[in-house]
Structure formats: C-alpha cells, structure tokens
Amino acid sequence: MSDGSPGTVVLLAERGELGPAWVAAREGVRFVLQNLIGERFAVSPQRLFWVGREVLASPEEMPAYWSEVQALVGAVDLERAWRDAPDTTMSTVATYALAKEGAAAEDAVALAIFRDSTYFRIKERQLVRESNEAVADTLEKRRVAQLAQARLDAAVAGFKSGLAGAPCTLDPDYLAGWLDLALHGRESTHYTFVEPLAKALAIPLSAPAQVAFELLVRLGQLAPDTNLAPLKAGVPLVFAPEVLAEAERLVASPPTPTLKDLTHLEAIAIDDPDTTEVDDAVHWDPNDPDRLHVMIADAAAWVSPGSLIDKAAFERVSTLYLPEGKVPMLPSRIAEDAASLVQGEPRGALVFSFRVETDGRIRDLELVRARVRVVHTLTYDVADRLLTSEDSPLAERLRAIARVIARHRDARHARGAITFQRPEVYYVREADGTVRPKVGDPLGPARQLVSELMVATCAAAAELCVERAIPCLYRTQAAPDDPTPATDPKTGRIDDPARQYELLRRLKPSALTTNASSHFTLGVSAYTQLTSPIRRYADLLMHQQLVAWLRTGRPVYSAKNLEAMIFEIGRRAGLVKRVESDSRRFFALRYLAQNPGQTLDARVLREVGKKTLIEVEKLNLQELVHLRKRRHAGEQVRLLVLAADARKDALEVREVQ
C-alpha cells in the first residue's frame, strides 16, 4: 500500500458501492480526489477504504484500469487465501487469492473483501485475517439467512397461489404468525416475522389485526364469523394425543375403588337438555323425610393427582362454554361417559347424606364413596312442571326435596344472603352461521332447587373440613364496607338490573384460600366448591382430597400444596370467565348484525362521563351509549339498533320514544 501521493488510485465507498478515485493533490492531511465522472472533492484519510499501489498519469486512465480490476474480482478466492496465506500483506494475500501479482490484483482483492468480509476485513486501510470462530459464526449466519430467504420465497409462492384459489401448501409457521397478528395486532410477537411476507405480497399492515384476519379468511383458514376470544386467551382447545390415550386406557381398564352399593336409591338428575356432563343427582326417602342424599360424580376415581389427565385439567381449569360449542375440562370418554351420572348406568359417586332441620341447619352429615344409579334425568322445564302443576309420585318426590332444602335457603336469607342472579342468556350458532339467543330463568323453581342443594352440600363439606382439619380450598367473601341495596327479606332477591349493578360494584370479590371464613353473598360460615368435579378443577381437587381422606384417613394435599396452586387456579378461572364473557358479547353483536332494525328495551345503570351505561335486558348486554338527556339509574329507555359489528366490537344505537 502506498502513501497516497498524487496520481495514486484509491478506493472509497459512495452510496454503498466501492469505487476508484484518482489523487489529484494533498491539502495537509486531506486528499483531493477526482472520481470516474470527473467530480473533484476533498476527503479525510478516514474516508478511504483502501490506498493501492497503482499510479496513473491522469484520471482519464482510470476507466480502463478499473475495468481490469473488476474483471479480476470474480476469480478472487478469499477462502483459499485465508486458509493458506502465511501473512496478511496484500501482496501475499493477492498471490494466494488470485495466483497473480500486481496493483490491479491487490485492488481486486480489496474490492472482493468490501463485498464479502467473511475471511478478511480492512480496518484503517490494513488487512486483518478473521479468526476461525468468527468465520464459522459468519458462515452459520449466512446459512441461516439463506434458508430463511428460501423459506420466505416458498411462502410467497404458496400464499400467492392460495390467494388466487389454486391448490397450494402454506407454511404452518407463517400461518401461525398471521393468526397471532390477527389476535394481537401490532403487539404480536410475530409482527417482524410476518412483515417481510406481507411486503412481498404487497399487503399493507396499517391495521394488522384486521388485515391478518381477512387474509386468513380468504385462505380458508378462518370462517368469517370465527370467535377469536379463546384463541387470543391461549385456551387449549384440544387434548394432546397422549392425554386421550390415557383416557382410553382407563376406560378399557377402569379403576375398582371400594364402593358402598346405593343403586337402590331413586336418584334424580336435573340439567339442561343439551348437558352431557352430569355431575350431580339427589335422592329423598319418605321414610326419613328430613334427610337428603346428594350424589356427586366420583371424577377423582378417574383422575389421579399428577396424572396426564390431571395436568390437562389443571391447564384448562374449567369446561369452557362457547356459542360454537363447549371445550371440556376432561376428555369426553371420561367427562361424558365413564364419570358422568348417565341415566340407568351404575356409576361411582361421592354421596353427601345430611339432615336439614326445621331451622335450616344441616346435621348428621355422612360422606361415602358409593355406586349409584340415576333413575330419572329431567330437564329444568320438565322439573318446573313437576314442581308446580303435575301430580305424580315423581312430582311429589321433587316437591318434598324442594320443601326440605327450602329450609336451608330461608335460613341463609335470614342471615343476609343475597339472590341477584340475572337472566341466563346464551347464544347458539347454528350450522348455517345464524345466531340465536337462548334465555334461561335462574330463578325458576327447578334451578333454585338444584342451586340450593349445591350450596348446602358445599357448605356442609366445608364444615366437615373445618371439623376434621382437612386442608381445603375455601371460597370466602368479606362483607362490603358500604351498605348494600335492600333485598326482599324473605327471598333475598334483588331483581332490578340497576340495583344489581350497584350491588356488584360494592361487593368485595370472593377469594380462594385455605383459611375457613364466611361467604357474605351466600350467607354461610364456610364454603367450598366440589359439586362440579367434571367441569371445574377446584372441585376435582377437593374430590381428590376427600377421596384420599376417606380411603386412608390422610388427605393427598397439604395446606401448603393447595396454597401453591391457588394463584394459578384463580388466574386461569378468570381467563375462562373472560373468554366466555367476550364470546357472549361477540355473538350478541353478531345476532344484532343479522337482525338489524330491532328496538330494544334497556335499563340505565349509571352515567359515565358524557355517556350512559345501559343494559339490554333481553340480551344481558351492557353498552355505553349517548342519550338525549341524563337519566337516573333504573330508568327504562328504548333503543333502535342502527348497526352492529362484532369484529370491531361496535354497536350503534339511537334512542327512540
């Protein structure tokens, strides 16, 4: 390398390319250069990438010389020079890289290094050989980049074919990336992964969630009415093959616990007509008219602590009920068959037998594992008819159960228990995509009967755990700090939506804990949940606990074990609750979009800034709307539906007279 005296050819980078310049003069430490197109300019030495040995009489000789250098670049073998050259002088490296000597060969090597610095780099116009580790790392990164580019090219071809309606193979990782973008928009962790594909497909990502969703619909990966709530929450929608295999193995070779034979009891189950996971049933004996036998499916017989099925249930924490179908907590072979209290089939159950005294107190609780048989499976509508208008032995039996358990309900209400259940509104998506609401009455006689049976059983079980020092997951709720709206002293009911809303704002949240305490809303001194072990993990956990205690006298979980699971059970249960709530809202808006122009009755809940929070009673749908004037809580208004968009979570209404 020369000192850059006038006439010397130097190399410098301009606009990302390396080109030659002719040294016209030196001005102190600066070089006055002339490039190939005749421009003259001064630069500092730091701007020069390489100072070669070629000296030209005039700048007009540069094009011919540069053509000679460029002709040599293609033959440069930098890897060979890196491997074999004994030193890093440019003349030596050029000899090994080109088998040629001279200034043109050296400048060709410099140009090759500028384009590919894998083996050598030029730092401050000095040649530096890269280490073995650095070369290996660069080559690996290059290999990965080449694979990524090849994958991107294949993905572009596949997606273009798919969008054109042609048969194609779509890269599953890119599909997953688009789905994550549809769920999370710009917050998606896949945004930078998908962005190059979007650019290659000329798809703007100004509204990434909407664009990604529409793309997946066009590709047939999602239906236009797909509910994204469970996907966004990351709720598992299918069981792993090994979990299903374990369920099949258990059903093929069922457990054989020691069970008391109670199949002679005339057990009655009451559920919705489409229920396939039957958790509970009840028996009443006229020979012991104050005693009830509540039978809860023995799910713990099929789900051992720590098993694959147990872990899958803990991951789900609850059966998820969606308008498009349910996502069970347990595999269907167990939830709907082996563990379910199927009518006419002998099944294992935990049987809670107790007396309800005239003052509503529960006495003489007996807990056994037993074999039972459901004789009657009734829908709520049928049970309502039997309770209110029909005369038959079965009707009299149901009315007797209702009379006995009503004592417990009355005692709770006397202690301040509150009943404020709102209409149960579910949405059903038909095969053709039509959405229809399905309204249930939580205060119907049959639902009240079943609800009270479950409250009494859970309260009695909690008291048993307190008395026998069995570690337990208690559900507690402290009294509110402010006075609550007045309830009917006999029924404990608050039916007005506005008063219910105000009450919910004042109530403290219930808590899952290992310390027994009262539950304000239920009006009981201790409470646990264990009546739905097929559908709720906390209930299943308590079954495992009580079954172990019955069998060995020792629980399977210590209080410390239970405490370690409380946070995650609560977090996942909250996630399921939110998914169900978001899904109901999504399909409520789809229903309104499919049935435009409806006039809806709504109740004012409260003012929120310049808007009013209302509740559409028919749909159990809350919405912030603009009204013509301020309204008091509880007032009724009529709203005309102008437009609804479930995908955008938007509802447009206008107040009408």
C-alpha positions, 0 to 999 in steps of 0.5 A: 500500500502506498502513501497516497501521493498524487496520481495514486488510485484509491478506493472509497465507498459512495452510496454503498458501492466501492469505487476508484478515485484518482489523487489529484493533490494533498491539502495537509492531511486531506486528499483531493480526489477526482472520481470516474465522472470527473467530480473533484472533492476533498476527503479525510484519510478516514474516508478511504477504504483502501490506498493501492499501489497503482499510479496513473498519469491522469484520471482519464486512465482510470476507466480502463484500469478499473475495468481490469480490476473488476474483471479480476474480482470474480476469480478472487478466492478469499477462502483459499487465501485465508486458509493458506496465506502465511501473512496478511500483506496484500501482496501475499494475500493477492498471490494466494487469492488470485495466483497473480501479482500486481496493483490491479490484483491487490485492488481486486482483492480489496474490492472482493473483501468490501463485498464479502468480509467473511475471511478478511476485513480492512480496518484503517486501510490494513488487512486483518485475517478473521479468526476461525470462530468468527468465520464459522459464526459468519458462515452459520449466519449466512446459512441461516439467512439463506434458508430463511430467504428460501423459506420466505420465497416458498411462502410467497409462492404458496400464499400467492397461489392460495390467494388466487384459489389454486391448490397450494401448501402454506407454511404452518409457521407463517400461518401461525404468525398471521393468526397471532397478528390477527389476535394481537395486532401490532403487539404480536410477537410475530409482527417482524416475522410476518412483515417481510411476507406481507411486503412481498405480497404487497399487503399493507399492515396499517391495521394488522389485526384486521388485515391478518384476519381477512387474509386468513379468511380468504385462505380458508383458514378462518370462517368469517364469523370465527370467535377469536376470544379463546384463541387470543386467551391461549385456551387449549382447545384440544387434548394432546394425543397422549392425554386421550390415550390415557383416557382410553386406557382407563376406560378399557381398564377402569379403576375398582375403588371400594364402593358402598352399593346405593343403586337402590336409591331413586336418584334424580338428575336435573340439567339442561337438555343439551348437558352431557356432563352430569355431575350431580343427582339427589335422592329423598326417602319418605321414610326419613323425610328430613334427610337428603342424599346428594350424589356427586360424580366420583371424577377423582376415581378417574383422575389421579393427582399428577396424572396426564389427565390431571395436568390437562385439567389443571391447564384448562381449569374449567369446561369452557362454554362457547356459542360454537360449542363447549371445550371440556375440562376432561376428555369426553370418554371420561367427562361424558361417559365413564364419570358422568351420572348417565341415566340407568348406568351404575356409576361411582359417586361421592354421596353427601347424606345430611339432615336439614332441620326445621331451622335450616341447619344441616346435621348428621352429615355422612360422606361415602364413596358409593355406586349409584344409579340415576333413575330419572334425568329431567330437564329444568322445564320438565322439573318446573312442571313437576314442581308446580302443576303435575301430580305424580309420585315423581312430582311429589318426590321433587316437591318434598326435596324442594320443601326440605332444602327450602329450609336451608335457603330461608335460613341463609336469607335470614342471615343476609344472603343475597339472590341477584342472579340475572337472566341466563342468556346464551347464544347458539350458532347454528350450522348455517352461521345464524345466531340465536339467543337462548334465555334461561330463568335462574330463578325458576323453581327447578334451578333454585332447587338444584342451586340450593342443594349445591350450596348446602352440600358445599357448605356442609363439606366445608364444615366437615373440613373445618371439623376434621382439619382437612386442608381445603380450598375455601371460597370466602367473601368479606362483607362490603364496607358500604351498605348494600341495596335492600333485598326482599327479606324473605327471598333475598332477591334483588331483581332490578338490573340497576340495583344489581349493578350497584350491588356488584360494584360494592361487593368485595370479590370472593377469594380462594384460600385455605383459611375457613371464613364466611361467604357474605353473598351466600350467607354461610360460615364456610364454603367450598366448591366440589359439586362440579368435579367434571367441569371445574378443577377446584372441585376435582381437587377437593374430590381428590382430597376427600377421596384420599381422606376417606380411603386412608384417613390422610388427605393427598394435599397439604395446606401448603400444596393447595396454597401453591396452586391457588394463584394459578387456579384463580388466574386461569378461572378468570381467563375462562370467565373472560373468554366466555364473557367476550364470546357472549358479547361477540355473538350478541353483536353478531345476532344484532348484525343479522337482525338489524332494525330491532328496538330494544328495551334497556335499563340505565345503570349509571352515567359515565362521563358524557355517556350512559351505561345501559343494559339490554335486558333481553340480551344481558348486554351492557353498552355505553351509549349517548342519550338525549338527556341524563337519566337516573339509574333504573330508568327504562329507555328504548333503543333502535339498533342502527348497526352492529359489528362484532369484529370491531366490537361496535354497536350503534344505537339511537334512542327512540320514544 
